Amino acid sequence: MKIRLARTNDLEMLSLNDKHISKCELENLIGLNRIYIIEINGNFIGWLRYNLFWDNTPFMNMLYISEGNRNRGFGKLLVEHWENEMRVLGYNTVMTSTSSDEYAQHFYMKLGYKVVGGFTPHCDSFEIILSKQI
């Protein structure tokens, strides 16, 4: 198992699987070293991408583990790796969010994230904002 920063040659795979942002923005995030890929023997397992909330707090925007690899601990490993990298970069807090109707909230809480707020996007489920001191 290997966790690495995304490279330009990952762009096509990411853009095919991540429909939440544009290919151009994915390319920008690759250049900023804000996407981590997890793989086994060169086979893609998933990715984590983040940005900065208020330009000063790492905010995980996407954690994705491929269908056949879920519930095997890869998500936890990827989040822990990201948290460690953020600590090395000098951050002491990280954040993320998830919809209240998704299981992910329980996953993040098991990893020590605390609910710090939320909001209801127009015609959507309540979005829970979570934070963790690292």
C-alpha positions in Angstrom: 0.0 0.0 0.0 1.3 3.4 -1.0 0.0 6.9 -0.4 1.5 9.6 -2.7 0.7 13.0 -4.0 -1.2 13.1 -7.3 0.7 13.8 -10.4 -0.2 15.3 -13.7 -0.6 11.8 -15.3 -3.4 11.1 -12.7 -5.5 13.9 -14.0 -7.5 11.9 -16.5 -8.4 9.2 -13.9 -9.3 11.8 -11.3 -11.5 13.8 -13.8 -13.3 10.7 -14.8 -14.1 9.8 -11.2 -14.5 13.2 -9.4 -17.5 14.9 -10.9 -17.7 17.6 -8.2 -15.1 20.0 -9.6 -13.7 20.9 -13.0 -10.8 19.2 -14.7 -9.0 22.6 -14.6 -9.5 22.9 -10.9 -8.2 19.3 -10.4 -5.1 20.3 -12.3 -4.6 23.3 -10.1 -4.9 21.2 -7.0 -2.4 18.7 -8.3 0.0 21.6 -8.9 -0.6 22.8 -5.3 0.0 19.2 -3.9 -3.5 19.1 -2.5 -4.5 15.6 -3.7 -3.3 12.4 -2.2 -3.7 9.0 -4.0 -3.8 5.6 -2.3 -2.8 2.6 -4.3 -1.7 -1.0 -3.9 0.9 -2.4 -6.3 0.2 0.6 -8.6 -3.6 -0.1 -8.6 -5.8 2.9 -7.7 -7.7 2.6 -4.5 -8.9 6.1 -3.8 -8.0 9.7 -3.2 -8.3 12.6 -0.8 -8.3 16.2 -1.9 -8.3 19.4 0.2 -8.2 23.1 0.1 -7.8 25.8 2.7 -10.9 27.1 4.6 -10.5 30.8 5.3 -7.1 30.5 3.6 -5.6 29.1 6.7 -7.2 25.8 7.8 -6.9 22.5 5.8 -10.4 21.4 4.7 -10.9 17.9 3.3 -13.3 18.4 0.4 -13.3 14.8 -0.9 -12.4 11.4 0.4 -13.1 8.6 -2.1 -12.4 4.9 -1.8 -13.4 2.7 -4.8 -16.4 0.5 -4.3 -14.6 -2.8 -4.0 -12.1 -1.4 -1.4 -14.4 0.2 1.1 -14.6 -1.0 4.7 -11.0 -2.2 4.6 -9.3 0.6 6.5 -8.0 2.5 3.5 -10.1 5.6 4.2 -8.8 5.8 7.7 -5.2 5.3 6.5 -5.6 8.1 4.0 -7.1 10.5 6.4 -4.4 9.8 9.0 -1.7 10.3 6.4 -3.3 13.6 5.4 -3.5 14.7 9.1 0.2 13.9 9.6 1.1 15.8 6.5 -0.9 18.8 7.7 0.9 18.7 11.0 4.3 18.7 9.3 3.2 21.7 7.3 2.5 23.5 10.6 -1.3 23.3 10.9 -2.9 22.3 14.2 -6.5 22.0 13.1 -8.2 20.3 10.1 -11.8 20.4 9.0 -14.2 18.5 6.7 -18.0 18.3 6.2 -20.5 15.7 5.3 -24.2 15.5 4.6 -26.3 14.6 7.6 -27.9 11.7 5.6 -24.5 10.1 4.9 -22.7 7.5 7.0 -19.5 9.5 6.7 -20.3 11.6 9.8 -19.8 8.5 12.0 -16.6 7.6 10.2 -15.1 11.1 10.9 -16.4 11.1 14.5 -14.6 7.7 15.1 -11.4 9.5 13.9 -11.8 12.2 16.5 -13.6 14.9 14.5 -16.1 17.0 16.4 -19.2 18.7 15.1 -18.6 22.5 15.1 -21.6 23.7 13.0 -23.6 23.2 9.9 -26.0 24.7 7.4 -28.7 23.7 5.0 -27.9 24.3 1.3 -30.9 25.2 -0.8 -33.1 22.1 -1.2 -30.4 19.8 0.3 -29.8 17.8 3.5 -28.2 19.5 6.5 -24.4 19.8 5.9 -22.4 19.0 9.1 -19.1 20.8 9.6 -16.5 18.9 11.5 -13.1 19.9 13.0 -10.2 18.1 14.7 -7.2 19.3 16.6 -4.1 17.5 15.2 
